Amino acid sequence: MDDATYQRLLAKALRTKDLFTFDDFLSFWANDRPDRIALEGDDLTLTYGELEDATARVASALTTLGIRKGERIAWFGKNSVTYFTLFFGAARAGVVMVPVGWRLAEPEAAFILDNAEAKLLFLGEGFEACAQTLGKRPGLSGCYTVPEAQAAFIKAPRGEFETSGPDEAILQLYTSGTTGNPKGAVLSNRNLFGLRKAGLENPPPHSLWDEDEAVLVAMPCAHIGGTGLGIVALAAGLPGIVLSEFDPVRVFDAVENRGVTRFFIVPAALALLLNHPDCAKTDFSRIKYIMYGASPIPLDLLRECIAMFGAEFTQNYGMTETTGTICVLPPEDHTVEGNQRMRSAGKPLPGVEVVIKGRDGSILPQGEIGEIVTRSSSNMLGYWKLPEATASTMDADGWIATGDVGYLDEDGYVYMFDRAKDMIITGGENVYPAEVESAIYGHPDVLEVAVIGVPDEKWGEAVKAVCVPKPGHTIDPNTIIEWSRSRIAGFKVPKSVDTIPALPRNPSGKILRRQLREPYWEGRERQIN
């Protein structure tokens, strides 16, 4: 990128540096580019002028129904423009959207609806039958399918509504909990847009967008990597191309025929693209940047991706509680020869502080291993109605303990060494052992069970259950897997089951998961894949 182009793109970005709410952005772009495509999906295509009007109608309809600021509405379904329009409209009025993962088992989804105290439930295409189950949850005052939502909200009369402020809640994303139940991370307008201003003081070229670009939204909307990409498109005033779910053929089509220039993906999904027979037939010349996260990219996979896609790569490190990305490994640190920095999670974004803390809470010097702790305007407001969990994760000064163990090098790069919270990341999905163990307990042959993550070439990590049989019983791995499948989402179900006579424990009785993991990770520098 030459200097003249850089300055032109920077000037465009600086026009929006003081916008901090959905109402700000939607009003600004509707005035600036009313006829430009904002969102394009299977269900709807809306220009920025149409999106501003539709979201105002959603905000008005919610107000008319008596849904107040700070109350929750929920979406259960795959990605769609209808979802984003409902979310953006609710955000304008300070109503909090709760997207529920469509791959969750119904009891898991029901827990989230009840916990969030959702007032309305919107069902995506293909989930209409849930109106008779999830739609009957106590506390709900209404349940709407996509056609009903479009008629009653997106096409409702436009009226007055009170807009939300920068620090008011507008999104609640659920993260898997170490105690078995997920926690609702509450995010504000400022959480979602605040870091943009700090990033515009001296932005790297990969953070600036040209006018001919479009972003692909293919990751699930119940994750920050899905909903967050829709917000990225809005912040840039560019089209968001929405796929209902990740599908290689549809990704190829979006790249060739729908103008996509950037997308976010997990390395396991990148491998699926590369191994698809249509990949070599696709023209990737428009792709400028591929953003990936959830795990580092294997060197061999990066080489294949560069050869196939011809794009530049950025690794994004963050978590739901930090509203997504807080560290980025930029394109210049990715080389086909490999280098030390490719083992890192990159450097903190402008406006993000990262330190390493020891067990006593003291800040450790560079190179020493401890817990990665961060503070920025993107740190969540807290966990929904869980003050103790909030206090154990985020202190009074706004520092969030990530649960990841690592260190900082002399140049400020963040290196992950292990996970303090035992979380498993499989194919970009977060799985906590406790929720899988809870699903397995009760099996007639199982006395005890511990769940760990083991290396997997396709998914990064795979869920493994290590079981102790009841006296006189034997364990059939297939029955454990099927037992789990009826109780939890498919991605949480163990891919394999081992049997041992007793679980290793410390003197206080705590399971020594690291000891369980060691044989499977032998020869690797870290117990993260």
ABEGO torsion letter per residue (X at the ends): XBAAAAAAAAAAAAAAAABABAAAAAAAAAAABAABBABBBAABBBBAAAAAAAAAAAAAAAAAAGBBBGBBBBBBEBBBAAAAAAAAAAAAAGBBBBBBBAABBAAAAAAAAAAAGBABBBBBBGAAAAAABAAABBGBABBBBAAAAAAAAAABBBBBBBBBBAABBABBBBBBBAAGBBBBBBBBAAAAAAAAAAAAABBBAAABBBAABBBBBABBAABAAAAAAAAAAAAAGBBBBBBABBBAAAAAAAAAAAGBABBBBBAAAAAAAAABAAAAABBAAABABBBBBGBBBBAAAAAAAAAAAGBBBBBBBBBAAAGEBABBBBAAABBAAEBAAAABAEBBBBGBBBBBBBAAGBBBBBGBBBBBBBBBAABBAEBBGBAAAAAAABBAAGBBBAGBBBBBBAAGBBBBABBAAGBBBBGGBBBBAAAAAAAABGBAABABBBBBBBBBAAAGBBBBBBBBBBBGBBBBAAAAAAAAAAABBAAABBABBBBBABBBBBAAGBBBAAAAAAAAABGBABABX
